[in-house]
């Protein structure tokens, strides 16, 4: 399954659809995950954290 994690567009929204740990679990289950650049920044998850898990 292909999953996409978008960057939130609502002003003031700090949540992200998936953390790097969640993305790691999806990948381990064989899913393909695409994370939008900056998707986790307001939730304190830099892009590098997502890149590190795959």
PyMOL Python script that loads the backbone (N, CA, C, O; Angstrom):
from pymol import cmd

cmd.read_pdbstr("""\
ATOM      1  N   UNK A   1       0.848  -1.170   0.000  1.00  0.00           N
ATOM      2  CA  UNK A   1       0.000   0.000   0.000  1.00  0.00           C
ATOM      3  C   UNK A   1       0.897   1.238   0.000  1.00  0.00           C
ATOM      4  O   UNK A   1       1.934   1.259   0.662  1.00  0.00           O
ATOM      5  N   UNK A   2       0.499   2.250  -0.732  1.00  0.00           N
ATOM      6  CA  UNK A   2       1.218   3.521  -0.791  1.00  0.00           C
ATOM      7  C   UNK A   2       0.550   4.495   0.169  1.00  0.00           C
ATOM      8  O   UNK A   2      -0.650   4.746   0.065  1.00  0.00           O
ATOM      9  N   UNK A   3       1.321   5.045   1.104  1.00  0.00           N
ATOM     10  CA  UNK A   3       0.800   6.001   2.077  1.00  0.00           C
ATOM     11  C   UNK A   3       1.472   7.351   1.871  1.00  0.00           C
ATOM     12  O   UNK A   3       2.664   7.413   1.569  1.00  0.00           O
ATOM     13  N   UNK A   4       0.718   8.428   2.033  1.00  0.00           N
ATOM     14  CA  UNK A   4       1.261   9.778   1.927  1.00  0.00           C
ATOM     15  C   UNK A   4       1.023  10.539   3.214  1.00  0.00           C
ATOM     16  O   UNK A   4      -0.086  10.535   3.749  1.00  0.00           O
ATOM     17  N   UNK A   5       2.057  11.191   3.711  1.00  0.00           N
ATOM     18  CA  UNK A   5       1.950  11.986   4.933  1.00  0.00           C
ATOM     19  C   UNK A   5       2.077  13.455   4.522  1.00  0.00           C
ATOM     20  O   UNK A   5       3.167  13.909   4.174  1.00  0.00           O
ATOM     21  N   UNK A   6       0.967  14.197   4.561  1.00  0.00           N
ATOM     22  CA  UNK A   6       0.996  15.588   4.098  1.00  0.00           C
ATOM     23  C   UNK A   6       1.491  16.551   5.171  1.00  0.00           C
ATOM     24  O   UNK A   6       1.512  16.231   6.359  1.00  0.00           O
ATOM     25  N   UNK A   7       1.883  17.722   4.726  1.00  0.00           N
ATOM     26  CA  UNK A   7       2.182  18.818   5.640  1.00  0.00           C
ATOM     27  C   UNK A   7       0.856  19.517   5.916  1.00  0.00           C
ATOM     28  O   UNK A   7       0.124  19.850   4.985  1.00  0.00           O
ATOM     29  N   UNK A   8       0.548  19.737   7.176  1.00  0.00           N
ATOM     30  CA  UNK A   8      -0.719  20.383   7.525  1.00  0.00           C
ATOM     31  C   UNK A   8      -0.754  21.811   6.980  1.00  0.00           C
ATOM     32  O   UNK A   8       0.260  22.508   6.980  1.00  0.00           O
ATOM     33  N   UNK A   9      -1.913  22.234   6.523  1.00  0.00           N
ATOM     34  CA  UNK A   9      -2.041  23.566   5.936  1.00  0.00           C
ATOM     35  C   UNK A   9      -2.891  24.513   6.781  1.00  0.00           C
ATOM     36  O   UNK A   9      -3.016  25.691   6.448  1.00  0.00           O
ATOM     37  N   UNK A  10      -3.468  24.016   7.858  1.00  0.00           N
ATOM     38  CA  UNK A  10      -4.296  24.858   8.724  1.00  0.00           C
ATOM     39  C   UNK A  10      -3.385  25.658   9.652  1.00  0.00           C
ATOM     40  O   UNK A  10      -2.558  25.069  10.349  1.00  0.00           O
ATOM     41  N   UNK A  11      -3.516  26.981   9.677  1.00  0.00           N
ATOM     42  CA  UNK A  11      -2.661  27.797  10.548  1.00  0.00           C
ATOM     43  C   UNK A  11      -2.772  27.358  12.014  1.00  0.00           C
ATOM     44  O   UNK A  11      -3.871  27.157  12.531  1.00  0.00           O
ATOM     45  N   UNK A  12      -1.630  27.217  12.662  1.00  0.00           N
ATOM     46  CA  UNK A  12      -1.599  26.848  14.072  1.00  0.00           C
ATOM     47  C   UNK A  12      -1.663  25.359  14.342  1.00  0.00           C
ATOM     48  O   UNK A  12      -1.512  24.940  15.490  1.00  0.00           O
ATOM     49  N   UNK A  13      -1.878  24.552  13.327  1.00  0.00           N
ATOM     50  CA  UNK A  13      -1.961  23.095  13.509  1.00  0.00           C
ATOM     51  C   UNK A  13      -0.554  22.538  13.660  1.00  0.00           C
ATOM     52  O   UNK A  13       0.279  22.686  12.765  1.00  0.00           O
ATOM     53  N   UNK A  14      -0.292  21.897  14.794  1.00  0.00           N
ATOM     54  CA  UNK A  14       1.052  21.376  15.058  1.00  0.00           C
ATOM     55  C   UNK A  14       1.130  19.859  14.990  1.00  0.00           C
ATOM     56  O   UNK A  14       2.209  19.288  15.151  1.00  0.00           O
ATOM     57  N   UNK A  15       0.007  19.204  14.757  1.00  0.00           N
ATOM     58  CA  UNK A  15       0.031  17.739  14.680  1.00  0.00           C
ATOM     59  C   UNK A  15       0.515  17.287  13.308  1.00  0.00           C
ATOM     60  O   UNK A  15       0.443  18.022  12.324  1.00  0.00           O
ATOM     61  N   UNK A  16       1.010  16.052  13.277  1.00  0.00           N
ATOM     62  CA  UNK A  16       1.446  15.445  12.025  1.00  0.00           C
ATOM     63  C   UNK A  16       0.763  14.083  11.931  1.00  0.00           C
ATOM     64  O   UNK A  16       0.524  13.433  12.948  1.00  0.00           O
ATOM     65  N   UNK A  17       0.452  13.657  10.720  1.00  0.00           N
ATOM     66  CA  UNK A  17      -0.305  12.420  10.517  1.00  0.00           C
ATOM     67  C   UNK A  17       0.451  11.173  10.957  1.00  0.00           C
ATOM     68  O   UNK A  17      -0.174  10.176  11.316  1.00  0.00           O
ATOM     69  N   UNK A  18       1.786  11.206  10.938  1.00  0.00           N
ATOM     70  CA  UNK A  18       2.575  10.041  11.349  1.00  0.00           C
ATOM     71  C   UNK A  18       3.931  10.501  11.854  1.00  0.00           C
ATOM     72  O   UNK A  18       4.563  11.373  11.257  1.00  0.00           O
ATOM     73  N   UNK A  19       4.372   9.918  12.945  1.00  0.00           N
ATOM     74  CA  UNK A  19       5.701  10.200  13.481  1.00  0.00           C
ATOM     75  C   UNK A  19       6.731   9.348  12.740  1.00  0.00           C
ATOM     76  O   UNK A  19       6.362   8.410  12.032  1.00  0.00           O
ATOM     77  N   UNK A  20       8.001   9.661  12.893  1.00  0.00           N
ATOM     78  CA  UNK A  20       9.014   8.798  12.279  1.00  0.00           C
ATOM     79  C   UNK A  20       8.900   7.339  12.752  1.00  0.00           C
ATOM     80  O   UNK A  20       9.120   6.422  11.962  1.00  0.00           O
ATOM     81  N   UNK A  21       8.569   7.120  14.000  1.00  0.00           N
ATOM     82  CA  UNK A  21       8.420   5.754  14.514  1.00  0.00           C
ATOM     83  C   UNK A  21       7.259   5.035  13.825  1.00  0.00           C
ATOM     84  O   UNK A  21       7.359   3.847  13.518  1.00  0.00           O
ATOM     85  N   UNK A  22       6.172   5.744  13.585  1.00  0.00           N
ATOM     86  CA  UNK A  22       5.035   5.159  12.882  1.00  0.00           C
ATOM     87  C   UNK A  22       5.405   4.827  11.440  1.00  0.00           C
ATOM     88  O   UNK A  22       5.033   3.771  10.928  1.00  0.00           O
ATOM     89  N   UNK A  23       6.131   5.721  10.791  1.00  0.00           N
ATOM     90  CA  UNK A  23       6.582   5.470   9.419  1.00  0.00           C
ATOM     91  C   UNK A  23       7.469   4.231   9.387  1.00  0.00           C
ATOM     92  O   UNK A  23       7.363   3.414   8.472  1.00  0.00           O
ATOM     93  N   UNK A  24       8.331   4.091  10.367  1.00  0.00           N
ATOM     94  CA  UNK A  24       9.203   2.911  10.458  1.00  0.00           C
ATOM     95  C   UNK A  24       8.374   1.627  10.518  1.00  0.00           C
ATOM     96  O   UNK A  24       8.712   0.637   9.869  1.00  0.00           O
ATOM     97  N   UNK A  25       7.299   1.642  11.290  1.00  0.00           N
ATOM     98  CA  UNK A  25       6.423   0.467  11.402  1.00  0.00           C
ATOM     99  C   UNK A  25       5.713   0.176  10.077  1.00  0.00           C
ATOM    100  O   UNK A  25       5.599  -0.980   9.669  1.00  0.00           O
ATOM    101  N   UNK A  26       5.240   1.221   9.413  1.00  0.00           N
ATOM    102  CA  UNK A  26       4.598   1.028   8.105  1.00  0.00           C
ATOM    103  C   UNK A  26       5.572   0.388   7.117  1.00  0.00           C
ATOM    104  O   UNK A  26       5.211  -0.539   6.392  1.00  0.00           O
ATOM    105  N   UNK A  27       6.801   0.886   7.094  1.00  0.00           N
ATOM    106  CA  UNK A  27       7.814   0.350   6.183  1.00  0.00           C
ATOM    107  C   UNK A  27       8.123  -1.108   6.501  1.00  0.00           C
ATOM    108  O   UNK A  27       8.292  -1.921   5.592  1.00  0.00           O
ATOM    109  N   UNK A  28       8.196  -1.443   7.787  1.00  0.00           N
ATOM    110  CA  UNK A  28       8.473  -2.820   8.200  1.00  0.00           C
ATOM    111  C   UNK A  28       7.364  -3.771   7.757  1.00  0.00           C
ATOM    112  O   UNK A  28       7.603  -4.963   7.563  1.00  0.00           O
ATOM    113  N   UNK A  29       6.153  -3.244   7.599  1.00  0.00           N
ATOM    114  CA  UNK A  29       5.020  -4.053   7.152  1.00  0.00           C
ATOM    115  C   UNK A  29       4.952  -4.132   5.623  1.00  0.00           C
ATOM    116  O   UNK A  29       4.045  -4.753   5.069  1.00  0.00           O
ATOM    117  N   UNK A  30       5.911  -3.503   4.952  1.00  0.00           N
ATOM    118  CA  UNK A  30       5.971  -3.582   3.500  1.00  0.00           C
ATOM    119  C   UNK A  30       5.271  -2.462   2.748  1.00  0.00           C
ATOM    120  O   UNK A  30       5.152  -2.519   1.524  1.00  0.00           O
ATOM    121  N   UNK A  31       4.807  -1.446   3.463  1.00  0.00           N
ATOM    122  CA  UNK A  31       4.136  -0.318   2.812  1.00  0.00           C
ATOM    123  C   UNK A  31       5.161   0.666   2.260  1.00  0.00           C
ATOM    124  O   UNK A  31       6.289   0.738   2.747  1.00  0.00           O
ATOM    125  N   UNK A  32       4.765   1.418   1.247  1.00  0.00           N
ATOM    126  CA  UNK A  32       5.576   2.513   0.728  1.00  0.00           C
ATOM    127  C   UNK A  32       5.036   3.794   1.344  1.00  0.00           C
ATOM    128  O   UNK A  32       3.826   4.020   1.356  1.00  0.00           O
ATOM    129  N   UNK A  33       5.935   4.636   1.859  1.00  0.00           N
ATOM    130  CA  UNK A  33       5.510   5.857   2.535  1.00  0.00           C
ATOM    131  C   UNK A  33       6.224   7.055   1.918  1.00  0.00           C
ATOM    132  O   UNK A  33       7.443   7.050   1.745  1.00  0.00           O
ATOM    133  N   UNK A  34       5.445   8.076   1.593  1.00  0.00           N
ATOM    134  CA  UNK A  34       5.985   9.342   1.109  1.00  0.00           C
ATOM    135  C   UNK A  34       5.609  10.412   2.123  1.00  0.00           C
ATOM    136  O   UNK A  34       4.435  10.585   2.451  1.00  0.00           O
ATOM    137  N   UNK A  35       6.615  11.132   2.619  1.00  0.00           N
ATOM    138  CA  UNK A  35       6.388  12.179   3.617  1.00  0.00           C
ATOM    139  C   UNK A  35       6.698  13.526   2.970  1.00  0.00           C
ATOM    140  O   UNK A  35       7.776  13.723   2.410  1.00  0.00           O
ATOM    141  N   UNK A  36       5.749  14.445   3.051  1.00  0.00           N
ATOM    142  CA  UNK A  36       5.948  15.782   2.491  1.00  0.00           C
ATOM    143  C   UNK A  36       7.063  16.500   3.244  1.00  0.00           C
ATOM    144  O   UNK A  36       7.180  16.381   4.463  1.00  0.00           O
ATOM    145  N   UNK A  37       7.868  17.236   2.511  1.00  0.00           N
ATOM    146  CA  UNK A  37       8.937  18.015   3.132  1.00  0.00           C
ATOM    147  C   UNK A  37       8.336  18.960   4.171  1.00  0.00           C
ATOM    148  O   UNK A  37       7.404  19.706   3.871  1.00  0.00           O
ATOM    149  N   UNK A  38       8.869  18.928   5.385  1.00  0.00           N
ATOM    150  CA  UNK A  38       8.404  19.811   6.450  1.00  0.00           C
ATOM    151  C   UNK A  38       7.159  19.330   7.168  1.00  0.00           C
ATOM    152  O   UNK A  38       6.622  20.052   8.008  1.00  0.00           O
ATOM    153  N   UNK A  39       6.687  18.136   6.862  1.00  0.00           N
ATOM    154  CA  UNK A  39       5.435  17.643   7.451  1.00  0.00           C
ATOM    155  C   UNK A  39       5.475  17.590   8.972  1.00  0.00           C
ATOM    156  O   UNK A  39       4.465  17.862   9.621  1.00  0.00           O
ATOM    157  N   UNK A  40       6.606  17.251   9.545  1.00  0.00           N
ATOM    158  CA  UNK A  40       6.678  17.087  10.996  1.00  0.00           C
ATOM    159  C   UNK A  40       7.338  18.217  11.749  1.00  0.00           C
ATOM    160  O   UNK A  40       7.497  18.133  12.966  1.00  0.00           O
ATOM    161  N   UNK A  41       7.727  19.272  11.056  1.00  0.00           N
ATOM    162  CA  UNK A  41       8.494  20.335  11.706  1.00  0.00           C
ATOM    163  C   UNK A  41       7.792  20.954  12.911  1.00  0.00           C
ATOM    164  O   UNK A  41       8.415  21.132  13.957  1.00  0.00           O
ATOM    165  N   UNK A  42       6.520  21.280  12.785  1.00  0.00           N
ATOM    166  CA  UNK A  42       5.813  21.921  13.900  1.00  0.00           C
ATOM    167  C   UNK A  42       5.545  20.957  15.052  1.00  0.00           C
ATOM    168  O   UNK A  42       5.182  21.387  16.147  1.00  0.00           O
ATOM    169  N   UNK A  43       5.718  19.666  14.816  1.00  0.00           N
ATOM    170  CA  UNK A  43       5.576  18.654  15.864  1.00  0.00           C
ATOM    171  C   UNK A  43       6.955  18.210  16.364  1.00  0.00           C
ATOM    172  O   UNK A  43       7.080  17.202  17.060  1.00  0.00           O
ATOM    173  N   UNK A  44       7.981  18.974  16.000  1.00  0.00           N
ATOM    174  CA  UNK A  44       9.369  18.707  16.413  1.00  0.00           C
ATOM    175  C   UNK A  44       9.950  17.433  15.826  1.00  0.00           C
ATOM    176  O   UNK A  44      10.769  16.772  16.466  1.00  0.00           O
ATOM    177  N   UNK A  45       9.535  17.082  14.614  1.00  0.00           N
ATOM    178  CA  UNK A  45      10.110  15.960  13.878  1.00  0.00           C
ATOM    179  C   UNK A  45      10.720  16.517  12.592  1.00  0.00           C
ATOM    180  O   UNK A  45       9.999  16.751  11.622  1.00  0.00           O
ATOM    181  N   UNK A  46      12.035  16.733  12.568  1.00  0.00           N
ATOM    182  CA  UNK A  46      12.659  17.267  11.353  1.00  0.00           C
ATOM    183  C   UNK A  46      12.634  16.246  10.220  1.00  0.00           C
ATOM    184  O   UNK A  46      12.475  15.048  10.453  1.00  0.00           O
ATOM    185  N   UNK A  47      12.790  16.728   9.011  1.00  0.00           N
ATOM    186  CA  UNK A  47      12.801  15.843   7.842  1.00  0.00           C
ATOM    187  C   UNK A  47      13.841  14.738   7.990  1.00  0.00           C
ATOM    188  O   UNK A  47      13.615  13.611   7.550  1.00  0.00           O
ATOM    189  N   UNK A  48      14.969  15.050   8.603  1.00  0.00           N
ATOM    190  CA  UNK A  48      16.041  14.071   8.782  1.00  0.00           C
ATOM    191  C   UNK A  48      15.587  12.877   9.618  1.00  0.00           C
ATOM    192  O   UNK A  48      16.068  11.762   9.412  1.00  0.00           O
ATOM    193  N   UNK A  49      14.666  13.099  10.559  1.00  0.00           N
ATOM    194  CA  UNK A  49      14.160  12.000  11.390  1.00  0.00           C
ATOM    195  C   UNK A  49      13.384  10.998  10.540  1.00  0.00           C
ATOM    196  O   UNK A  49      13.446   9.793  10.782  1.00  0.00           O
ATOM    197  N   UNK A  50      12.663  11.493   9.559  1.00  0.00           N
ATOM    198  CA  UNK A  50      11.929  10.605   8.653  1.00  0.00           C
ATOM    199  C   UNK A  50      12.892   9.901   7.699  1.00  0.00           C
ATOM    200  O   UNK A  50      12.745   8.710   7.425  1.00  0.00           O
ATOM    201  N   UNK A  51      13.871  10.639   7.199  1.00  0.00           N
ATOM    202  CA  UNK A  51      14.860  10.040   6.294  1.00  0.00           C
ATOM    203  C   UNK A  51      15.640   8.928   6.985  1.00  0.00           C
ATOM    204  O   UNK A  51      15.997   7.933   6.354  1.00  0.00           O
ATOM    205  N   UNK A  52      15.901   9.091   8.266  1.00  0.00           N
ATOM    206  CA  UNK A  52      16.694   8.116   9.014  1.00  0.00           C
ATOM    207  C   UNK A  52      16.008   6.755   9.130  1.00  0.00           C
ATOM    208  O   UNK A  52      16.681   5.733   9.265  1.00  0.00           O
ATOM    209  N   UNK A  53      14.675   6.735   9.080  1.00  0.00           N
ATOM    210  CA  UNK A  53      13.958   5.457   9.215  1.00  0.00           C
ATOM    211  C   UNK A  53      13.677   4.814   7.863  1.00  0.00           C
ATOM    212  O   UNK A  53      13.180   3.690   7.800  1.00  0.00           O
ATOM    213  N   UNK A  54      13.985   5.508   6.803  1.00  0.00           N
ATOM    214  CA  UNK A  54      13.815   4.898   5.488  1.00  0.00           C
ATOM    215  C   UNK A  54      13.223   5.833   4.522  1.00  0.00           C
ATOM    216  O   UNK A  54      13.014   5.474   3.364  1.00  0.00           O
TER     217      UNK A  54
END
""", "prot")
cmd.dss("prot")
cmd.show_as("cartoon", "prot")
cmd.util.cbc("prot")
cmd.orient("prot")
